[in-house]
Every structure is written in structure tokens, then in C-alpha cells.
Amino acid sequence: MVDHKRVARIMRSIGLEGVRLRRRHRTTLANPATAKAPDLIGHDFTAAAVNRKRS
């Protein structure tokens, strides 16, 4: 069994560094008070029955 301090000391003497894992930072936060973009195309996703689409 080897202590982590011993491993750190040996790695430091050899010149090795461990990988530092960083958390991902969320850069864009949606503001719920802002207006949603209008549906300019006018998609209609209603269906009369299952697997049927009105044309």
C-alpha cells in the first residue's frame, strides 16, 4: 500500500502532474420573463387520430 503523499512526492520529483478535473460552467442562463419567438411558419401539429395528419 502506498500513501498519496508519497505518490505526489515521486511524481513531483519526476516532473509529472495529475489531471485536474474542472466543473463545466453554464454560460447562458435563459430569462423566463423574456418574450418567446413568434411562430412565423405556422406549424400545425394537431392530428385527427393516431398516425393521421390533416392535410
CHARMM internal coordinates of N, CA and C (Angstrom, degrees):
IC EDIT
DIST 1 N 1 CA 1.4386
DIST 1 CA 1 C 1.5325
ANGL 1 N 1 CA 1 C 108.06
DIST 1 C 2 N 1.3339
ANGL 1 CA 1 C 2 N 115.71
DIHE 1 N 1 CA 1 C 2 N 140.27
DIST 2 N 2 CA 1.4623
ANGL 1 C 2 N 2 CA 121.03
DIHE 1 CA 1 C 2 N 2 CA -176.67
DIST 2 CA 2 C 1.5212
ANGL 2 N 2 CA 2 C 108.52
DIHE 1 C 2 N 2 CA 2 C -126.34
DIST 2 C 3 N 1.3139
ANGL 2 CA 2 C 3 N 115.55
DIHE 2 N 2 CA 2 C 3 N 136.50
DIST 3 N 3 CA 1.4507
ANGL 2 C 3 N 3 CA 121.29
DIHE 2 CA 2 C 3 N 3 CA 179.39
DIST 3 CA 3 C 1.5350
ANGL 3 N 3 CA 3 C 109.98
DIHE 2 C 3 N 3 CA 3 C -76.49
DIST 3 C 4 N 1.3360
ANGL 3 CA 3 C 4 N 117.21
DIHE 3 N 3 CA 3 C 4 N 147.83
DIST 4 N 4 CA 1.4611
ANGL 3 C 4 N 4 CA 120.89
DIHE 3 CA 3 C 4 N 4 CA -179.16
DIST 4 CA 4 C 1.5358
ANGL 4 N 4 CA 4 C 111.33
DIHE 3 C 4 N 4 CA 4 C -65.55
DIST 4 C 5 N 1.3277
ANGL 4 CA 4 C 5 N 117.06
DIHE 4 N 4 CA 4 C 5 N -26.44
DIST 5 N 5 CA 1.4653
ANGL 4 C 5 N 5 CA 119.44
DIHE 4 CA 4 C 5 N 5 CA 178.65
DIST 5 CA 5 C 1.5273
ANGL 5 N 5 CA 5 C 111.13
DIHE 4 C 5 N 5 CA 5 C -70.04
DIST 5 C 6 N 1.3284
ANGL 5 CA 5 C 6 N 115.95
DIHE 5 N 5 CA 5 C 6 N -36.69
DIST 6 N 6 CA 1.4615
ANGL 5 C 6 N 6 CA 120.14
DIHE 5 CA 5 C 6 N 6 CA 177.72
DIST 6 CA 6 C 1.5233
ANGL 6 N 6 CA 6 C 110.14
DIHE 5 C 6 N 6 CA 6 C -65.70
DIST 6 C 7 N 1.3552
ANGL 6 CA 6 C 7 N 116.26
DIHE 6 N 6 CA 6 C 7 N -43.40
DIST 7 N 7 CA 1.4669
ANGL 6 C 7 N 7 CA 120.64
DIHE 6 CA 6 C 7 N 7 CA 177.91
DIST 7 CA 7 C 1.5301
ANGL 7 N 7 CA 7 C 109.34
DIHE 6 C 7 N 7 CA 7 C -60.98
DIST 7 C 8 N 1.3310
ANGL 7 CA 7 C 8 N 117.55
DIHE 7 N 7 CA 7 C 8 N -43.35
DIST 8 N 8 CA 1.4572
ANGL 7 C 8 N 8 CA 121.05
DIHE 7 CA 7 C 8 N 8 CA 179.77
DIST 8 CA 8 C 1.5255
ANGL 8 N 8 CA 8 C 111.08
DIHE 7 C 8 N 8 CA 8 C -62.07
DIST 8 C 9 N 1.3201
ANGL 8 CA 8 C 9 N 116.95
DIHE 8 N 8 CA 8 C 9 N -41.44
DIST 9 N 9 CA 1.4661
ANGL 8 C 9 N 9 CA 121.13
DIHE 8 CA 8 C 9 N 9 CA -179.58
DIST 9 CA 9 C 1.5314
ANGL 9 N 9 CA 9 C 110.49
DIHE 8 C 9 N 9 CA 9 C -65.58
DIST 9 C 10 N 1.3270
ANGL 9 CA 9 C 10 N 117.92
DIHE 9 N 9 CA 9 C 10 N -43.55
DIST 10 N 10 CA 1.4700
ANGL 9 C 10 N 10 CA 121.33
DIHE 9 CA 9 C 10 N 10 CA -179.86
DIST 10 CA 10 C 1.5294
ANGL 10 N 10 CA 10 C 110.00
DIHE 9 C 10 N 10 CA 10 C -66.44
DIST 10 C 11 N 1.3369
ANGL 10 CA 10 C 11 N 116.25
DIHE 10 N 10 CA 10 C 11 N -43.06
DIST 11 N 11 CA 1.4635
ANGL 10 C 11 N 11 CA 119.18
DIHE 10 CA 10 C 11 N 11 CA 178.98
DIST 11 CA 11 C 1.5347
ANGL 11 N 11 CA 11 C 110.33
DIHE 10 C 11 N 11 CA 11 C -62.62
DIST 11 C 12 N 1.3346
ANGL 11 CA 11 C 12 N 116.91
DIHE 11 N 11 CA 11 C 12 N -40.40
DIST 12 N 12 CA 1.4613
ANGL 11 C 12 N 12 CA 120.77
DIHE 11 CA 11 C 12 N 12 CA 179.90
DIST 12 CA 12 C 1.5342
ANGL 12 N 12 CA 12 C 110.53
DIHE 11 C 12 N 12 CA 12 C -64.11
DIST 12 C 13 N 1.3342
ANGL 12 CA 12 C 13 N 117.05
DIHE 12 N 12 CA 12 C 13 N -38.51
DIST 13 N 13 CA 1.4665
ANGL 12 C 13 N 13 CA 120.02
DIHE 12 CA 12 C 13 N 13 CA -179.55
DIST 13 CA 13 C 1.5321
ANGL 13 N 13 CA 13 C 111.55
DIHE 12 C 13 N 13 CA 13 C -69.34
DIST 13 C 14 N 1.3318
ANGL 13 CA 13 C 14 N 116.69
DIHE 13 N 13 CA 13 C 14 N -30.26
DIST 14 N 14 CA 1.4672
ANGL 13 C 14 N 14 CA 120.53
DIHE 13 CA 13 C 14 N 14 CA 178.62
DIST 14 CA 14 C 1.5324
ANGL 14 N 14 CA 14 C 111.12
DIHE 13 C 14 N 14 CA 14 C -83.21
DIST 14 C 15 N 1.3231
ANGL 14 CA 14 C 15 N 116.01
DIHE 14 N 14 CA 14 C 15 N -23.39
DIST 15 N 15 CA 1.4591
ANGL 14 C 15 N 15 CA 119.55
DIHE 14 CA 14 C 15 N 15 CA -178.80
DIST 15 CA 15 C 1.5208
ANGL 15 N 15 CA 15 C 113.10
DIHE 14 C 15 N 15 CA 15 C 98.10
DIST 15 C 16 N 1.3256
ANGL 15 CA 15 C 16 N 116.28
DIHE 15 N 15 CA 15 C 16 N 20.48
DIST 16 N 16 CA 1.4637
ANGL 15 C 16 N 16 CA 120.47
DIHE 15 CA 15 C 16 N 16 CA 178.44
DIST 16 CA 16 C 1.5159
ANGL 16 N 16 CA 16 C 110.43
DIHE 15 C 16 N 16 CA 16 C -94.82
DIST 16 C 17 N 1.3429
ANGL 16 CA 16 C 17 N 115.04
DIHE 16 N 16 CA 16 C 17 N 148.16
DIST 17 N 17 CA 1.4560
ANGL 16 C 17 N 17 CA 120.51
DIHE 16 CA 16 C 17 N 17 CA 176.14
DIST 17 CA 17 C 1.5164
ANGL 17 N 17 CA 17 C 108.82
DIHE 16 C 17 N 17 CA 17 C -127.99
DIST 17 C 18 N 1.3060
ANGL 17 CA 17 C 18 N 115.75
DIHE 17 N 17 CA 17 C 18 N 144.61
DIST 18 N 18 CA 1.4526
ANGL 17 C 18 N 18 CA 120.33
DIHE 17 CA 17 C 18 N 18 CA 176.88
DIST 18 CA 18 C 1.5188
ANGL 18 N 18 CA 18 C 111.20
DIHE 17 C 18 N 18 CA 18 C -78.57
DIST 18 C 19 N 1.3177
ANGL 18 CA 18 C 19 N 115.70
DIHE 18 N 18 CA 18 C 19 N 159.64
DIST 19 N 19 CA 1.4565
ANGL 18 C 19 N 19 CA 121.24
DIHE 18 CA 18 C 19 N 19 CA 177.66
DIST 19 CA 19 C 1.5233
ANGL 19 N 19 CA 19 C 108.32
DIHE 18 C 19 N 19 CA 19 C -79.74
DIST 19 C 20 N 1.3246
ANGL 19 CA 19 C 20 N 116.11
DIHE 19 N 19 CA 19 C 20 N 131.01
DIST 20 N 20 CA 1.4626
ANGL 19 C 20 N 20 CA 120.99
DIHE 19 CA 19 C 20 N 20 CA 178.38
DIST 20 CA 20 C 1.5180
ANGL 20 N 20 CA 20 C 108.01
DIHE 19 C 20 N 20 CA 20 C -98.47
DIST 20 C 21 N 1.3120
ANGL 20 CA 20 C 21 N 116.04
DIHE 20 N 20 CA 20 C 21 N 115.95
DIST 21 N 21 CA 1.4509
ANGL 20 C 21 N 21 CA 120.18
DIHE 20 CA 20 C 21 N 21 CA 178.53
DIST 21 CA 21 C 1.5207
ANGL 21 N 21 CA 21 C 108.94
DIHE 20 C 21 N 21 CA 21 C -82.21
DIST 21 C 22 N 1.3312
ANGL 21 CA 21 C 22 N 116.40
DIHE 21 N 21 CA 21 C 22 N 130.01
DIST 22 N 22 CA 1.4520
ANGL 21 C 22 N 22 CA 121.01
DIHE 21 CA 21 C 22 N 22 CA -179.48
DIST 22 CA 22 C 1.5199
ANGL 22 N 22 CA 22 C 109.87
DIHE 21 C 22 N 22 CA 22 C -113.51
DIST 22 C 23 N 1.3025
ANGL 22 CA 22 C 23 N 115.55
DIHE 22 N 22 CA 22 C 23 N 148.21
DIST 23 N 23 CA 1.4546
ANGL 22 C 23 N 23 CA 119.79
DIHE 22 CA 22 C 23 N 23 CA 175.49
DIST 23 CA 23 C 1.5132
ANGL 23 N 23 CA 23 C 109.68
DIHE 22 C 23 N 23 CA 23 C -74.32
DIST 23 C 24 N 1.3350
ANGL 23 CA 23 C 24 N 115.26
DIHE 23 N 23 CA 23 C 24 N 148.99
DIST 24 N 24 CA 1.4593
ANGL 23 C 24 N 24 CA 119.25
DIHE 23 CA 23 C 24 N 24 CA 174.61
DIST 24 CA 24 C 1.5148
ANGL 24 N 24 CA 24 C 108.46
DIHE 23 C 24 N 24 CA 24 C -80.66
DIST 24 C 25 N 1.3143
ANGL 24 CA 24 C 25 N 115.20
DIHE 24 N 24 CA 24 C 25 N 134.99
DIST 25 N 25 CA 1.4453
ANGL 24 C 25 N 25 CA 120.11
DIHE 24 CA 24 C 25 N 25 CA 178.89
DIST 25 CA 25 C 1.5169
ANGL 25 N 25 CA 25 C 109.20
DIHE 24 C 25 N 25 CA 25 C -100.28
DIST 25 C 26 N 1.3089
ANGL 25 CA 25 C 26 N 116.67
DIHE 25 N 25 CA 25 C 26 N 135.02
DIST 26 N 26 CA 1.4502
ANGL 25 C 26 N 26 CA 121.90
DIHE 25 CA 25 C 26 N 26 CA 178.49
DIST 26 CA 26 C 1.5243
ANGL 26 N 26 CA 26 C 107.40
DIHE 25 C 26 N 26 CA 26 C -82.96
DIST 26 C 27 N 1.3364
ANGL 26 CA 26 C 27 N 116.45
DIHE 26 N 26 CA 26 C 27 N 117.70
DIST 27 N 27 CA 1.4544
ANGL 26 C 27 N 27 CA 120.18
DIHE 26 CA 26 C 27 N 27 CA -173.79
DIST 27 CA 27 C 1.5238
ANGL 27 N 27 CA 27 C 112.97
DIHE 26 C 27 N 27 CA 27 C -93.31
DIST 27 C 28 N 1.3252
ANGL 27 CA 27 C 28 N 118.30
DIHE 27 N 27 CA 27 C 28 N -25.43
DIST 28 N 28 CA 1.4564
ANGL 27 C 28 N 28 CA 120.87
DIHE 27 CA 27 C 28 N 28 CA -178.14
DIST 28 CA 28 C 1.5164
ANGL 28 N 28 CA 28 C 109.09
DIHE 27 C 28 N 28 CA 28 C -116.68
DIST 28 C 29 N 1.3197
ANGL 28 CA 28 C 29 N 116.01
DIHE 28 N 28 CA 28 C 29 N 123.65
DIST 29 N 29 CA 1.4472
ANGL 28 C 29 N 29 CA 121.52
DIHE 28 CA 28 C 29 N 29 CA 178.01
DIST 29 CA 29 C 1.5193
ANGL 29 N 29 CA 29 C 108.23
DIHE 28 C 29 N 29 CA 29 C -114.96
DIST 29 C 30 N 1.3313
ANGL 29 CA 29 C 30 N 117.28
DIHE 29 N 29 CA 29 C 30 N 122.42
DIST 30 N 30 CA 1.4567
ANGL 29 C 30 N 30 CA 121.45
DIHE 29 CA 29 C 30 N 30 CA -179.28
DIST 30 CA 30 C 1.5251
ANGL 30 N 30 CA 30 C 109.65
DIHE 29 C 30 N 30 CA 30 C -72.57
DIST 30 C 31 N 1.3112
ANGL 30 CA 30 C 31 N 115.57
DIHE 30 N 30 CA 30 C 31 N 135.27
DIST 31 N 31 CA 1.4536
ANGL 30 C 31 N 31 CA 121.20
DIHE 30 CA 30 C 31 N 31 CA 178.19
DIST 31 CA 31 C 1.5332
ANGL 31 N 31 CA 31 C 107.41
DIHE 30 C 31 N 31 CA 31 C -94.41
DIST 31 C 32 N 1.3380
ANGL 31 CA 31 C 32 N 119.29
DIHE 31 N 31 CA 31 C 32 N 114.89
DIST 32 N 32 CA 1.4632
ANGL 31 C 32 N 32 CA 120.33
DIHE 31 CA 31 C 32 N 32 CA -176.99
DIST 32 CA 32 C 1.5230
ANGL 32 N 32 CA 32 C 113.03
DIHE 31 C 32 N 32 CA 32 C -67.58
DIST 32 C 33 N 1.3291
ANGL 32 CA 32 C 33 N 118.67
DIHE 32 N 32 CA 32 C 33 N -16.16
DIST 33 N 33 CA 1.4622
ANGL 32 C 33 N 33 CA 121.10
DIHE 32 CA 32 C 33 N 33 CA -178.67
DIST 33 CA 33 C 1.5271
ANGL 33 N 33 CA 33 C 112.69
DIHE 32 C 33 N 33 CA 33 C -81.51
DIST 33 C 34 N 1.3259
ANGL 33 CA 33 C 34 N 118.03
DIHE 33 N 33 CA 33 C 34 N -15.01
DIST 34 N 34 CA 1.4522
ANGL 33 C 34 N 34 CA 119.86
DIHE 33 CA 33 C 34 N 34 CA -178.19
DIST 34 CA 34 C 1.5205
ANGL 34 N 34 CA 34 C 110.60
DIHE 33 C 34 N 34 CA 34 C -73.68
DIST 34 C 35 N 1.3262
ANGL 34 CA 34 C 35 N 116.07
DIHE 34 N 34 CA 34 C 35 N 153.68
DIST 35 N 35 CA 1.4681
ANGL 34 C 35 N 35 CA 121.79
DIHE 34 CA 34 C 35 N 35 CA -179.08
DIST 35 CA 35 C 1.5272
ANGL 35 N 35 CA 35 C 109.75
DIHE 34 C 35 N 35 CA 35 C -73.68
DIST 35 C 36 N 1.3157
ANGL 35 CA 35 C 36 N 115.89
DIHE 35 N 35 CA 35 C 36 N 142.09
DIST 36 N 36 CA 1.4560
ANGL 35 C 36 N 36 CA 120.93
DIHE 35 CA 35 C 36 N 36 CA 177.77
DIST 36 CA 36 C 1.5212
ANGL 36 N 36 CA 36 C 109.61
DIHE 35 C 36 N 36 CA 36 C -77.83
DIST 36 C 37 N 1.3074
ANGL 36 CA 36 C 37 N 117.27
DIHE 36 N 36 CA 36 C 37 N 153.71
DIST 37 N 37 CA 1.4616
ANGL 36 C 37 N 37 CA 121.80
DIHE 36 CA 36 C 37 N 37 CA 179.76
DIST 37 CA 37 C 1.5284
ANGL 37 N 37 CA 37 C 109.39
DIHE 36 C 37 N 37 CA 37 C -69.52
DIST 37 C 38 N 1.3224
ANGL 37 CA 37 C 38 N 118.01
DIHE 37 N 37 CA 37 C 38 N 137.68
DIST 38 N 38 CA 1.4647
ANGL 37 C 38 N 38 CA 120.18
DIHE 37 CA 37 C 38 N 38 CA -179.13
DIST 38 CA 38 C 1.5294
ANGL 38 N 38 CA 38 C 111.54
DIHE 37 C 38 N 38 CA 38 C -71.35
DIST 38 C 39 N 1.3411
ANGL 38 CA 38 C 39 N 116.05
DIHE 38 N 38 CA 38 C 39 N 153.60
DIST 39 N 39 CA 1.4617
ANGL 38 C 39 N 39 CA 122.08
DIHE 38 CA 38 C 39 N 39 CA 178.34
DIST 39 CA 39 C 1.5240
ANGL 39 N 39 CA 39 C 108.01
DIHE 38 C 39 N 39 CA 39 C -86.01
DIST 39 C 40 N 1.3224
ANGL 39 CA 39 C 40 N 116.60
DIHE 39 N 39 CA 39 C 40 N 92.28
DIST 40 N 40 CA 1.4608
ANGL 39 C 40 N 40 CA 121.39
DIHE 39 CA 39 C 40 N 40 CA -175.54
DIST 40 CA 40 C 1.5279
ANGL 40 N 40 CA 40 C 112.34
DIHE 39 C 40 N 40 CA 40 C -76.21
DIST 40 C 41 N 1.3324
ANGL 40 CA 40 C 41 N 117.22
DIHE 40 N 40 CA 40 C 41 N -22.58
DIST 41 N 41 CA 1.4619
ANGL 40 C 41 N 41 CA 120.70
DIHE 40 CA 40 C 41 N 41 CA -178.25
DIST 41 CA 41 C 1.5254
ANGL 41 N 41 CA 41 C 110.50
DIHE 40 C 41 N 41 CA 41 C -86.40
DIST 41 C 42 N 1.3067
ANGL 41 CA 41 C 42 N 117.67
DIHE 41 N 41 CA 41 C 42 N -27.99
DIST 42 N 42 CA 1.4571
ANGL 41 C 42 N 42 CA 121.17
DIHE 41 CA 41 C 42 N 42 CA 178.09
DIST 42 CA 42 C 1.5181
ANGL 42 N 42 CA 42 C 113.20
DIHE 41 C 42 N 42 CA 42 C 76.84
DIST 42 C 43 N 1.3097
ANGL 42 CA 42 C 43 N 117.17
DIHE 42 N 42 CA 42 C 43 N 47.51
DIST 43 N 43 CA 1.4665
ANGL 42 C 43 N 43 CA 120.80
DIHE 42 CA 42 C 43 N 43 CA 178.57
DIST 43 CA 43 C 1.5193
ANGL 43 N 43 CA 43 C 110.81
DIHE 42 C 43 N 43 CA 43 C -63.20
DIST 43 C 44 N 1.3214
ANGL 43 CA 43 C 44 N 116.30
DIHE 43 N 43 CA 43 C 44 N 138.19
DIST 44 N 44 CA 1.4585
ANGL 43 C 44 N 44 CA 122.50
DIHE 43 CA 43 C 44 N 44 CA 177.59
DIST 44 CA 44 C 1.5180
ANGL 44 N 44 CA 44 C 107.38
DIHE 43 C 44 N 44 CA 44 C -121.08
DIST 44 C 45 N 1.3212
ANGL 44 CA 44 C 45 N 117.54
DIHE 44 N 44 CA 44 C 45 N 108.45
DIST 45 N 45 CA 1.4543
ANGL 44 C 45 N 45 CA 121.62
DIHE 44 CA 44 C 45 N 45 CA -175.39
DIST 45 CA 45 C 1.5258
ANGL 45 N 45 CA 45 C 112.20
DIHE 44 C 45 N 45 CA 45 C -104.55
DIST 45 C 46 N 1.3207
ANGL 45 CA 45 C 46 N 118.27
DIHE 45 N 45 CA 45 C 46 N 17.71
DIST 46 N 46 CA 1.4649
ANGL 45 C 46 N 46 CA 120.61
DIHE 45 CA 45 C 46 N 46 CA 178.18
DIST 46 CA 46 C 1.5195
ANGL 46 N 46 CA 46 C 109.67
DIHE 45 C 46 N 46 CA 46 C -81.82
DIST 46 C 47 N 1.3352
ANGL 46 CA 46 C 47 N 116.75
DIHE 46 N 46 CA 46 C 47 N 147.13
DIST 47 N 47 CA 1.4622
ANGL 46 C 47 N 47 CA 122.29
DIHE 46 CA 46 C 47 N 47 CA 179.65
DIST 47 CA 47 C 1.5233
ANGL 47 N 47 CA 47 C 108.99
DIHE 46 C 47 N 47 CA 47 C -131.76
DIST 47 C 48 N 1.3324
ANGL 47 CA 47 C 48 N 116.24
DIHE 47 N 47 CA 47 C 48 N 144.55
DIST 48 N 48 CA 1.4646
ANGL 47 C 48 N 48 CA 121.55
DIHE 47 CA 47 C 48 N 48 CA 179.72
DIST 48 CA 48 C 1.5213
ANGL 48 N 48 CA 48 C 110.68
DIHE 47 C 48 N 48 CA 48 C -72.16
DIST 48 C 49 N 1.3194
ANGL 48 CA 48 C 49 N 117.36
DIHE 48 N 48 CA 48 C 49 N -35.04
DIST 49 N 49 CA 1.4619
ANGL 48 C 49 N 49 CA 122.76
DIHE 48 CA 48 C 49 N 49 CA -179.42
DIST 49 CA 49 C 1.5256
ANGL 49 N 49 CA 49 C 108.45
DIHE 48 C 49 N 49 CA 49 C -151.39
DIST 49 C 50 N 1.3286
ANGL 49 CA 49 C 50 N 115.52
DIHE 49 N 49 CA 49 C 50 N 176.18
DIST 50 N 50 CA 1.4528
ANGL 49 C 50 N 50 CA 120.47
DIHE 49 CA 49 C 50 N 50 CA 179.09
DIST 50 CA 50 C 1.5187
ANGL 50 N 50 CA 50 C 108.91
DIHE 49 C 50 N 50 CA 50 C -66.07
DIST 50 C 51 N 1.3327
ANGL 50 CA 50 C 51 N 117.20
DIHE 50 N 50 CA 50 C 51 N 134.86
DIST 51 N 51 CA 1.4665
ANGL 50 C 51 N 51 CA 124.17
DIHE 50 CA 50 C 51 N 51 CA -179.64
DIST 51 CA 51 C 1.5234
ANGL 51 N 51 CA 51 C 113.27
DIHE 50 C 51 N 51 CA 51 C 61.62
DIST 51 C 52 N 1.3065
ANGL 51 CA 51 C 52 N 118.40
DIHE 51 N 51 CA 51 C 52 N 24.06
DIST 52 N 52 CA 1.4829
ANGL 51 C 52 N 52 CA 122.53
DIHE 51 CA 51 C 52 N 52 CA 176.38
DIST 52 CA 52 C 1.5135
ANGL 52 N 52 CA 52 C 108.77
DIHE 51 C 52 N 52 CA 52 C -129.05
DIST 52 C 53 N 1.3156
ANGL 52 CA 52 C 53 N 115.02
DIHE 52 N 52 CA 52 C 53 N 138.96
DIST 53 N 53 CA 1.4577
ANGL 52 C 53 N 53 CA 120.83
DIHE 52 CA 52 C 53 N 53 CA 178.28
DIST 53 CA 53 C 1.5027
ANGL 53 N 53 CA 53 C 109.18
DIHE 52 C 53 N 53 CA 53 C -126.43
DIST 53 C 54 N 1.3339
ANGL 53 CA 53 C 54 N 115.91
DIHE 53 N 53 CA 53 C 54 N 132.74
DIST 54 N 54 CA 1.4733
ANGL 53 C 54 N 54 CA 119.44
DIHE 53 CA 53 C 54 N 54 CA 175.49
DIST 54 CA 54 C 1.5135
ANGL 54 N 54 CA 54 C 109.16
DIHE 53 C 54 N 54 CA 54 C -69.11
DIST 54 C 55 N 1.3271
ANGL 54 CA 54 C 55 N 116.14
DIHE 54 N 54 CA 54 C 55 N 142.79
DIST 55 N 55 CA 1.4656
ANGL 54 C 55 N 55 CA 118.57
DIHE 54 CA 54 C 55 N 55 CA 177.23
DIST 55 CA 55 C 1.5014
ANGL 55 N 55 CA 55 C 111.81
DIHE 54 C 55 N 55 CA 55 C -114.06
END
COOR INIT
IC SEED 1 N 1 CA 1 C
IC BUILD
